[in-house]
Amino acid sequence: MRTLAKILQHRFLTNNNGQSAVEYIVVCAALVAGLIITPNIYDTISHTMQDKYKSYAFSVSISDPPSKQFDDKVKHDADEVKHVIDILKDLEKLVTDSIIPDILHGKIPSEDSVKEFLHLLKSLF
Protein backbone atom coordinates (compact mmCIF):
# COMPACT_ATOMS: atom_id res chain seq x y z
CA MET A 1 0.00 0.00 0.00
CA ARG A 2 2.85 2.25 0.72
CA THR A 3 4.20 1.85 -2.73
CA LEU A 4 0.84 2.80 -4.28
CA ALA A 5 0.81 6.10 -2.33
CA LYS A 6 4.33 6.84 -3.48
CA ILE A 7 3.43 6.03 -7.07
CA LEU A 8 0.33 8.31 -6.98
CA GLN A 9 2.22 11.10 -5.25
CA HIS A 10 5.06 10.87 -7.75
CA ARG A 11 2.64 10.81 -10.69
CA PHE A 12 0.68 13.91 -9.61
CA LEU A 13 3.74 15.94 -8.66
CA THR A 14 5.61 15.25 -11.89
CA ASN A 15 2.65 15.58 -14.26
CA ASN A 16 2.78 19.03 -15.93
CA ASN A 17 -0.12 18.61 -18.33
CA GLY A 18 -2.31 21.75 -18.39
CA GLN A 19 0.05 23.85 -16.29
CA SER A 20 0.75 26.38 -19.07
CA ALA A 21 -2.98 26.75 -19.78
CA VAL A 22 -3.60 27.56 -16.13
CA GLU A 23 -0.76 30.12 -16.19
CA TYR A 24 -2.27 31.82 -19.25
CA ILE A 25 -5.69 31.93 -17.60
CA VAL A 26 -4.22 33.46 -14.43
CA VAL A 27 -2.28 36.12 -16.35
CA CYS A 28 -5.28 37.02 -18.56
CA ALA A 29 -7.56 37.19 -15.55
CA ALA A 30 -5.12 39.54 -13.80
CA LEU A 31 -4.98 41.82 -16.87
CA VAL A 32 -8.77 41.88 -17.27
CA ALA A 33 -9.19 42.56 -13.56
CA GLY A 34 -6.70 45.39 -13.77
CA LEU A 35 -8.56 46.98 -16.69
CA ILE A 36 -11.94 46.55 -14.96
CA ILE A 37 -10.74 47.94 -11.64
CA THR A 38 -8.94 50.94 -13.18
CA PRO A 39 -10.68 51.92 -16.44
CA ASN A 40 -8.70 55.18 -16.58
CA ILE A 41 -5.59 53.28 -17.65
CA TYR A 42 -7.11 52.60 -21.06
CA ASP A 43 -8.16 56.24 -21.43
CA THR A 44 -4.72 57.45 -20.35
CA ILE A 45 -2.91 55.20 -22.79
CA SER A 46 -5.36 56.04 -25.57
CA HIS A 47 -5.03 59.81 -25.05
CA THR A 48 -1.26 59.56 -24.82
CA MET A 49 -1.07 57.72 -28.14
CA GLN A 50 -3.45 60.24 -29.76
CA ASP A 51 -1.38 63.18 -28.48
CA LYS A 52 1.85 61.63 -29.75
CA TYR A 53 0.28 61.03 -33.17
CA LYS A 54 -1.07 64.60 -33.36
CA SER A 55 2.36 65.98 -32.42
CA TYR A 56 4.04 63.86 -35.06
CA ALA A 57 1.50 64.83 -37.74
CA PHE A 58 1.91 68.52 -36.88
CA SER A 59 5.70 68.36 -37.04
CA VAL A 60 5.57 66.62 -40.40
CA SER A 61 3.10 69.15 -41.78
CA ILE A 62 5.23 72.21 -40.93
CA SER A 63 8.51 70.77 -42.11
CA ASP A 64 7.99 71.56 -45.79
CA PRO A 65 11.13 72.66 -47.58
CA PRO A 66 11.44 76.40 -48.14
CA SER A 67 10.15 77.81 -51.39
CA LYS A 68 12.19 79.66 -54.01
CA GLN A 69 10.51 82.91 -52.96
CA PHE A 70 11.70 82.37 -49.38
CA ASP A 71 15.23 81.57 -50.59
CA ASP A 72 15.27 84.71 -52.74
CA LYS A 73 14.11 86.83 -49.79
CA VAL A 74 16.84 85.40 -47.55
CA LYS A 75 19.46 86.03 -50.23
CA HIS A 76 18.20 89.60 -50.73
CA ASP A 77 18.37 90.26 -46.96
CA ALA A 78 21.88 88.81 -46.81
CA ASP A 79 22.95 91.08 -49.67
CA GLU A 80 21.53 94.12 -47.86
CA VAL A 81 23.40 93.20 -44.68
CA LYS A 82 26.63 92.76 -46.65
CA HIS A 83 26.08 96.16 -48.30
CA VAL A 84 25.64 97.87 -44.91
CA ILE A 85 28.73 96.15 -43.51
CA ASP A 86 30.77 97.27 -46.53
CA ILE A 87 29.61 100.88 -46.08
CA LEU A 88 30.47 100.76 -42.38
CA LYS A 89 33.94 99.47 -43.21
CA ASP A 90 34.40 102.32 -45.74
CA LEU A 91 33.23 104.84 -43.13
CA GLU A 92 35.64 103.42 -40.58
CA LYS A 93 38.52 103.67 -43.04
CA LEU A 94 37.54 107.23 -44.04
CA VAL A 95 37.20 108.39 -40.44
CA THR A 96 40.49 106.90 -39.33
CA ASP A 97 42.35 108.19 -42.39
CA SER A 98 41.12 111.71 -43.08
CA ILE A 99 38.00 112.95 -41.29
CA ILE A 100 39.28 113.34 -37.72
CA PRO A 101 41.09 116.69 -37.61
CA ASP A 102 44.49 116.82 -36.03
CA ILE A 103 45.13 120.53 -35.51
CA LEU A 104 48.49 120.01 -33.84
CA HIS A 105 49.90 118.32 -36.95
CA GLY A 106 48.00 120.48 -39.43
CA LYS A 107 45.70 117.70 -40.57
CA ILE A 108 42.30 119.03 -41.59
CA PRO A 109 39.82 116.94 -43.60
CA SER A 110 39.44 117.93 -47.23
CA GLU A 111 36.13 118.94 -48.75
CA ASP A 112 36.09 115.75 -50.85
CA SER A 113 36.57 113.61 -47.73
CA VAL A 114 33.67 115.31 -45.98
CA LYS A 115 31.43 114.91 -49.07
CA GLU A 116 32.35 111.23 -49.34
CA PHE A 117 31.63 110.78 -45.64
CA LEU A 118 28.19 112.39 -46.00
CA HIS A 119 27.46 110.33 -49.12
CA LEU A 120 28.30 107.08 -47.27
CA LEU A 121 26.11 108.11 -44.34
CA LYS A 122 23.17 108.84 -46.66
CA SER A 123 23.58 105.50 -48.41
CA LEU A 124 23.04 103.72 -45.09
CA PHE A 125 19.54 105.16 -44.84
The 8 nearest C-alpha neighbors of each residue, nearest first, counted from 0:
[[1, 3, 2, 4, 5, 6, 7, 8],
 [0, 2, 4, 3, 5, 6, 7, 8],
 [1, 3, 5, 0, 4, 6, 7, 8],
 [2, 4, 6, 0, 5, 1, 7, 8],
 [5, 3, 7, 1, 6, 2, 8, 0],
 [4, 6, 2, 8, 3, 7, 9, 1],
 [5, 7, 3, 9, 4, 8, 10, 2],
 [8, 6, 10, 4, 9, 5, 3, 11],
 [7, 9, 5, 11, 10, 6, 4, 12],
 [8, 10, 6, 12, 7, 11, 5, 13],
 [9, 11, 7, 8, 13, 12, 14, 6],
 [12, 10, 14, 8, 13, 9, 7, 15],
 [11, 13, 9, 10, 14, 8, 15, 7],
 [12, 14, 10, 11, 9, 15, 8, 16],
 [13, 15, 11, 12, 16, 10, 9, 18],
 [16, 14, 18, 13, 17, 12, 19, 11],
 [15, 17, 18, 14, 19, 20, 13, 21],
 [18, 16, 20, 19, 15, 21, 22, 14],
 [17, 19, 21, 20, 15, 16, 22, 23],
 [20, 18, 22, 21, 17, 23, 16, 15],
 [21, 19, 23, 17, 22, 18, 24, 25],
 [20, 22, 24, 18, 19, 23, 25, 17],
 [23, 21, 19, 25, 20, 24, 26, 18],
 [24, 22, 20, 26, 21, 25, 27, 19],
 [23, 25, 21, 27, 22, 26, 28, 20],
 [26, 24, 22, 28, 23, 27, 29, 21],
 [25, 27, 29, 23, 28, 24, 22, 30],
 [28, 26, 30, 24, 29, 25, 23, 31],
 [27, 29, 25, 31, 26, 30, 24, 32],
 [28, 30, 32, 26, 27, 31, 33, 25],
 [31, 29, 33, 27, 32, 28, 34, 26],
 [32, 30, 34, 28, 33, 29, 35, 27],
 [33, 31, 35, 29, 30, 34, 36, 28],
 [32, 34, 30, 36, 31, 35, 37, 29],
 [33, 35, 31, 37, 38, 32, 36, 30],
 [36, 34, 32, 33, 37, 38, 31, 30],
 [35, 37, 33, 34, 32, 38, 31, 39],
 [38, 36, 34, 39, 35, 33, 40, 41],
 [39, 37, 34, 40, 35, 41, 36, 42],
 [40, 38, 42, 41, 37, 43, 34, 44],
 [41, 39, 43, 38, 42, 37, 44, 34],
 [40, 42, 44, 39, 43, 38, 45, 34],
 [43, 41, 39, 45, 40, 44, 46, 38],
 [44, 42, 40, 46, 45, 41, 39, 47],
 [43, 45, 47, 41, 42, 46, 40, 48],
 [44, 46, 42, 48, 43, 47, 41, 49],
 [47, 45, 49, 43, 48, 44, 42, 50],
 [46, 48, 44, 50, 49, 45, 43, 51],
 [47, 49, 51, 45, 46, 50, 52, 44],
 [50, 48, 46, 52, 47, 51, 53, 45],
 [51, 49, 53, 47, 52, 48, 46, 54],
 [50, 52, 54, 48, 49, 53, 55, 47],
 [51, 53, 55, 49, 54, 50, 56, 48],
 [54, 52, 56, 50, 55, 51, 57, 49],
 [55, 53, 51, 57, 52, 56, 50, 58],
 [54, 56, 52, 58, 53, 57, 51, 59],
 [55, 57, 53, 59, 54, 58, 52, 60],
 [58, 56, 60, 54, 59, 55, 53, 61],
 [59, 57, 55, 60, 61, 56, 54, 62],
 [58, 60, 56, 62, 57, 61, 55, 63],
 [59, 61, 57, 58, 62, 56, 63, 55],
 [62, 60, 58, 59, 63, 57, 56, 64],
 [61, 63, 59, 60, 58, 64, 57, 65],
 [64, 62, 61, 65, 60, 59, 66, 58],
 [63, 65, 62, 66, 61, 67, 69, 70],
 [66, 64, 69, 63, 67, 70, 68, 62],
 [65, 67, 69, 68, 70, 64, 63, 71],
 [66, 68, 70, 69, 71, 65, 72, 64],
 [67, 69, 71, 66, 70, 72, 65, 73],
 [68, 70, 72, 66, 67, 71, 65, 73],
 [71, 69, 67, 73, 72, 68, 74, 66],
 [70, 72, 74, 68, 69, 73, 75, 67],
 [71, 73, 75, 69, 74, 70, 76, 68],
 [74, 72, 76, 70, 75, 71, 77, 69],
 [73, 75, 77, 71, 72, 76, 78, 70],
 [74, 76, 72, 78, 73, 77, 71, 79],
 [77, 75, 79, 73, 78, 74, 72, 80],
 [76, 78, 74, 80, 79, 75, 73, 81],
 [77, 79, 81, 75, 76, 80, 82, 74],
 [80, 78, 82, 76, 81, 77, 83, 75],
 [79, 81, 77, 83, 82, 78, 84, 76],
 [80, 82, 78, 84, 79, 83, 85, 77],
 [81, 83, 79, 85, 80, 84, 78, 86],
 [84, 82, 86, 80, 85, 81, 87, 79],
 [83, 85, 87, 81, 86, 82, 88, 80],
 [84, 86, 88, 82, 83, 87, 81, 89],
 [87, 85, 89, 83, 88, 84, 90, 82],
 [88, 86, 90, 84, 89, 85, 91, 83],
 [87, 89, 91, 85, 86, 90, 84, 92],
 [90, 88, 86, 92, 87, 91, 93, 85],
 [91, 89, 87, 93, 88, 92, 94, 86],
 [90, 92, 88, 94, 89, 93, 87, 95],
 [91, 93, 89, 95, 90, 94, 96, 88],
 [94, 92, 90, 96, 91, 95, 97, 89],
 [95, 93, 98, 91, 96, 92, 97, 90],
 [94, 96, 92, 93, 91, 97, 99, 98],
 [97, 95, 93, 94, 92, 98, 99, 91],
 [96, 98, 108, 94, 93, 99, 95, 112],
 [97, 99, 94, 108, 100, 93, 96, 112],
 [98, 100, 97, 94, 101, 95, 108, 107],
 [101, 99, 107, 106, 102, 98, 108, 97],
 [100, 102, 106, 103, 104, 105, 107, 99],
 [103, 101, 105, 104, 106, 100, 107, 99],
 [102, 104, 101, 105, 106, 100, 107, 99],
 [105, 103, 102, 106, 101, 107, 100, 99],
 [106, 104, 102, 103, 101, 107, 100, 108],
 [105, 107, 101, 100, 104, 102, 108, 103],
 [106, 108, 100, 105, 101, 109, 102, 98],
 [109, 107, 98, 97, 100, 112, 110, 106],
 [110, 108, 112, 111, 107, 113, 97, 98],
 [109, 111, 113, 112, 114, 108, 115, 107],
 [112, 110, 114, 109, 113, 115, 108, 116],
 [113, 111, 115, 109, 110, 114, 116, 108],
 [112, 114, 116, 110, 115, 111, 117, 109],
 [115, 113, 111, 117, 116, 112, 118, 110],
 [116, 114, 118, 112, 113, 117, 111, 119],
 [115, 117, 113, 119, 114, 118, 112, 120],
 [116, 118, 120, 114, 115, 119, 121, 113],
 [117, 119, 115, 121, 120, 116, 114, 122],
 [120, 118, 122, 116, 121, 117, 115, 86],
 [119, 121, 117, 123, 118, 122, 116, 124],
 [122, 120, 118, 123, 119, 124, 117, 116],
 [121, 123, 119, 124, 120, 118, 86, 117],
 [124, 122, 121, 120, 83, 119, 86, 87],
 [123, 122, 121, 120, 119, 83, 118, 86]]
